[in-house]
Amino acid sequence: MKQKVKMIITAIGVIIFIAGCSKNKDATDKEYPTIDLTTAAAFPRQCSELARGQVFTAKIPVADNVELGSVSIDIHHNFDHHSHSTEVEECDMDAVKTPSNPFLLVKSISIPAGNQSYTVSEAIDIPGDADPGDYHFMIRVTDKEGWQTIKGLSIKIK
């Protein structure tokens, strides 16, 4: 009887050990999502020029190794030549100036659940009375785990 108890305890111990050593299929996502502006359809790009009083369609391909969460777009003036560009290419800039009616857009875009890749297609209307000049087009993509990637583009509104 004592030997049966020892064998049962040993078997239970082996099962617990094997179960504890198995790979965790729910491993935490530790990779940043990506923004790919190199595709032919991507827009805007570094140094793009946009027209006041016009609607343009932002096309932003994003991807993640597990699941995407959301994208946000932030367009704001760069009349003082501050920088958060993430691009190597530099754009021709206008002279420093004081804004009187700058264009400003901050928008969050949800991505349908379960997507590892998605192309944001967002119509953006630039008011006809917006100050022309240098602007930043900031893109932030966040995955479901909370990792975030940022692209900062310099654009011009004419």
N, C-alpha and C positions, 0 to 999 in steps of 0.2 A: 504494500500500500504506500509506503514511504517513497518507493521508487517511482510509482505512478505520479505522485504529487510533485516530485522533483522534475520528472519529464514534462508535466503540464506547465510548471513554472518556467522551465527552460524554454519550452515552445513559445509561451506567451512573451518571454523576454526577447527571443529571436524575432518574433513578429513585430514587436514594438521597435526594435532596433532597425529592422528593414524598412518599416514605415517611416521612421524618423530620418532615414538616409535618402529617401526618394527625392527627386528633384521637385522643387516648388514650381508648379505650372502657373501660378499667379504671381510671378516675379514682378517686382516694381519696375515700371518704365523709367529708365534713366537717360533716355535720348531726347534731345531737343527736336521740335518739329522743324520743317524746312519751308522756305519760300523760294520758288524757282522762277526768277524773272528772265531766264535765258531762253525760254520757249518762245516760239514765233508769235503766239497769241497773247503773251503777257503784255500788260499796259497799265500804268505808265512805266517808263524806264528812266534811268538817270538822265537828266537834262531834257526831258520831254517838255514840249511847249503846248499849252492849252489855251483855248480862247474864251474870253469873257462872253457871257450871254449864250453859251453853248452847253450842251450836255455831252459828256464823254462817258464811256463805259470802262471802268477799271476791271481788268481781268488779272486775277492774282492766283496762280497755282500754288497750293500748299499741300504738305504731306506730313505724315507721322508714322513711326514704326508700329504703333499700337492703335491709337484713335485720336482724331482731331477734336478740338473743343469749339473754339471760336476765333474770329479774326476781327481786329479793329483797325479802322482807318482814321488817321488824324492829319488834316491838311491845315497848315498855319503859315503865316507870313514869315519870311526870313529877311526882312528889310534891314535888320541890324547886323546881318551876316554871322549870326550864331551858327553853331554846327552840331548836327547829330547825323551826318551822312555816314552811311556804312559802305559807300562805294568808293572805289579807287579813282575813277574818272572825275575830274573837276569840271564844273560848268562855268560859262561866262556869267558874271554877276553884274547887276545894275549897281549904281551908286547907293550908298547907305541913305535911307530916307525914313521919315516919320509916317506911320500909317494913318490914314484918315477913315477908310472903309475897307479894311482887309477881309478877305474871304477866310472863313473858319469853318471847319467841319470835323466833328468827332462822332464816329459811328461804329457801333458794335454789330457784327454780323454772326448769327448762329450758323453752325454747320450741322446738317442732319446727323443724328447719332449713327455710330458704327462705321464712319468713313475714315479710311487711312489716307486717302488723297481726295482733293476737291479743288475745283476752280471757282473762286469767288467771281461773280459777274455782277457788278454794282453800277447802276447809272448814277452819275453825279452831275448836278446842275450847277454851273458856275454863274453867279449873278452878273448881269451886264454892268452893274455899277461897282463891282469889286475893284479894289486897287490892283492895277497891274504890277508885276514885278516878280521877285524871287520868293519862292515858297518851298516848304518841306512837305513831302508826302510820306508819312510814317505808316508802316504796316507792322502790326503785331499779331502773330499767330500763337495761340495757346493750345496745348494738347489737353486731353482729359485729366492727365496727372498733374497739370499745372505748369509744365515747362513752357517757356516762352522764347520765341525768336523774333528779333526786330530787324527791319530793313528801313533805313532812312534814305530817301531819295531827294535830290534837289530838282525842282521843276520850276518852270516859268509860266506865269499867266500873263497873256498879252491882251 
